[in-house]
Amino acid sequence: MLPPNLPSDISQKRLARAFEKAGFVLDVSGGKGGHYKLICPKTKKFITLQSKIWKQVLKDKLKQAEELGYDASKIMNNY
């Protein structure tokens, strides 16, 4: 379940660290763009984080993590 109070904007690096603490693997070697690729080690599916992350994008990324079996509130607690 999504936490009720999400920040209006969040840095890409801090959110990537929170996802890493939750169990994702960070992959930044892939091209010359500024996106981060977070890989779920269980299913090998990935979530892409762009550099500008606003509230709606954050909700979408947390929903994707929940679909993969992670707890969104734990991810935001690691933030």
C-alpha positions, 0 to 999 in steps of 0.5 A: 500500500502506498504511504499517504504522504509522498514528497512532491519531488525526490532526487533520483540518487536518493530514490535509487538508494531506497530501492537498493535497500529494499532489495533491487540491484542498481544498473547504471551501465547501459548507455549515455542517458541519465536513467537508472535501471533497477533490477529485481533479482527474483524476477529479472524485471526492471524499473527505470528511474529518470532524472526528474521524479515528481509525485505522480512518477514516484507513485507509478514507480512504487506501484511497479515495485508493489507489483513485483512483490515489494512493500512501497512503505518500506521503500519510502522508509529507507528514503 
